[in-house]
């Protein structure tokens, strides 16, 4: 058995106030269509250009959970969770503040707002304030994510 190389951050590496900014990714119409197929959500605001002309958006918008999933992928790409994240425990106050359309380029800013030891000495809880930021600096989504991380081995 080969030993896994850990490149992620351990519980001890996180400090309250520390921010992590991911790389950016452009959301495409293909992303929106593929998510509709995957989820089965073909609601007009995501899949019907004619209907969307009658909405405040004027064109199809990305599903909220699609944007959330892309944020997860952007976070994964940073490597901070690689081999050290155990699970997502909870998400709170998930808010959609502005629509994400095809052609929007988004990134995530994640700020450590709390950390707590657990009763088990090999793990700890980190609470992040996460923001999905569009190319113009506006916030598309925000939430608090509570994650369980490994503690550094003795």
C-alpha positions in Angstrom: 0.0 0.0 0.0 1.4 3.4 -0.9 1.1 6.3 1.4 -1.1 9.2 0.3 0.7 12.6 -0.2 -1.1 15.2 1.9 -1.1 18.7 0.4 -4.1 20.0 2.2 -4.2 22.1 5.3 -4.8 20.6 8.7 -7.1 22.0 11.4 -4.1 23.7 13.0 -3.1 25.5 9.8 -6.3 27.5 9.8 -6.5 30.9 11.6 -9.6 32.9 12.2 -9.6 35.8 9.7 -7.5 34.1 7.1 -8.9 34.3 3.6 -8.4 32.0 0.6 -9.1 33.2 -2.9 -9.6 30.6 -5.7 -8.8 30.9 -9.3 -11.6 32.0 -11.6 -13.8 30.1 -14.0 -16.2 31.3 -16.7 -19.7 29.8 -16.6 -20.9 28.6 -20.0 -24.3 27.9 -21.5 -23.1 24.3 -21.8 -22.6 24.2 -18.0 -26.2 25.4 -17.5 -27.6 22.9 -20.0 -25.6 20.0 -18.6 -26.7 20.8 -15.0 -30.3 20.9 -16.3 -29.8 17.4 -17.7 -28.0 16.1 -14.6 -30.6 17.6 -12.1 -33.7 17.3 -14.2 -34.4 21.0 -13.5 -35.5 22.5 -16.8 -37.3 25.4 -15.2 -37.8 28.2 -17.8 -35.4 30.6 -16.0 -32.6 28.1 -16.8 -33.7 26.6 -20.1 -36.1 28.7 -22.1 -34.6 31.8 -23.8 -38.1 33.1 -24.9 -39.5 32.8 -21.4 -36.4 34.5 -20.0 -37.1 37.6 -22.2 -40.1 38.2 -19.9 -38.0 38.0 -16.7 -35.7 40.6 -15.1 -32.7 38.5 -16.3 -33.4 38.6 -20.0 -31.7 35.3 -20.6 -31.2 32.0 -18.9 -29.4 32.0 -15.5 -27.3 29.4 -13.8 -29.0 27.2 -11.2 -28.1 28.2 -7.7 -26.8 24.7 -6.9 -24.7 24.8 -10.1 -22.9 27.8 -8.9 -22.5 26.2 -5.5 -21.0 23.1 -7.2 -18.6 25.2 -9.2 -17.5 26.9 -6.0 -16.8 23.5 -4.6 -14.7 22.6 -7.6 -12.8 25.9 -7.4 -12.1 25.2 -3.7 -10.9 21.7 -4.5 -8.5 23.1 -7.1 -6.7 25.2 -4.4 -5.5 22.0 -2.8 -6.3 23.1 0.8 -8.7 20.2 1.3 -6.6 17.5 -0.4 -6.2 14.6 2.1 -7.3 16.7 5.1 -11.0 17.5 4.6 -13.2 14.8 6.2 -16.7 16.2 5.4 -19.0 19.2 5.0 -21.1 19.3 8.2 -23.5 22.1 7.5 -24.3 25.1 5.3 -26.1 28.1 6.7 -27.5 31.3 5.4 -27.1 30.4 1.7 -28.2 33.4 -0.2 -28.5 34.1 -4.0 -27.7 37.8 -4.3 -27.3 38.3 -8.1 -27.7 35.9 -11.0 -24.9 34.1 -12.7 -25.3 34.0 -16.5 -23.3 32.3 -19.2 -20.2 34.3 -19.8 -19.9 35.4 -16.2 -16.5 34.6 -14.6 -16.6 33.7 -11.0 -14.2 32.9 -8.2 -14.7 32.2 -4.5 -13.3 34.0 -1.4 -13.5 31.9 1.7 -12.8 33.4 5.1 -12.2 31.5 8.3 -14.7 32.8 10.8 -14.4 30.2 13.6 -12.6 27.0 14.5 -13.5 24.6 17.3 -11.8 21.5 18.7 -14.0 18.4 18.9 -14.1 15.6 21.5 -12.0 13.5 19.1 -8.4 14.5 19.1 -7.8 13.6 15.4 -10.3 16.2 14.0 -11.5 19.8 14.3 -14.2 22.1 12.9 -13.6 25.1 10.7 -16.3 27.5 9.8 -16.0 29.6 6.6 -17.8 32.5 5.2 -17.9 31.8 1.5 -18.6 34.4 -1.2 -18.9 33.7 -4.9 -17.6 36.9 -6.7 -18.3 37.8 -10.3 -15.9 39.6 -12.7 -17.4 43.0 -11.8 -16.8 42.4 -8.1 -20.4 41.8 -7.2 -21.4 38.9 -4.9 -23.5 36.3 -6.6 -23.9 34.0 -3.6 -22.8 33.8 0.0 -23.1 31.2 2.8 -21.4 29.8 5.9 -19.9 26.4 5.5 -18.9 24.2 8.5 -16.3 21.6 7.6 -14.6 18.8 9.5 -10.8 18.6 9.0 -8.1 16.2 10.1 -5.8 17.4 12.9 -2.1 17.2 12.3 -0.7 13.8 13.3 1.5 13.7 16.4 
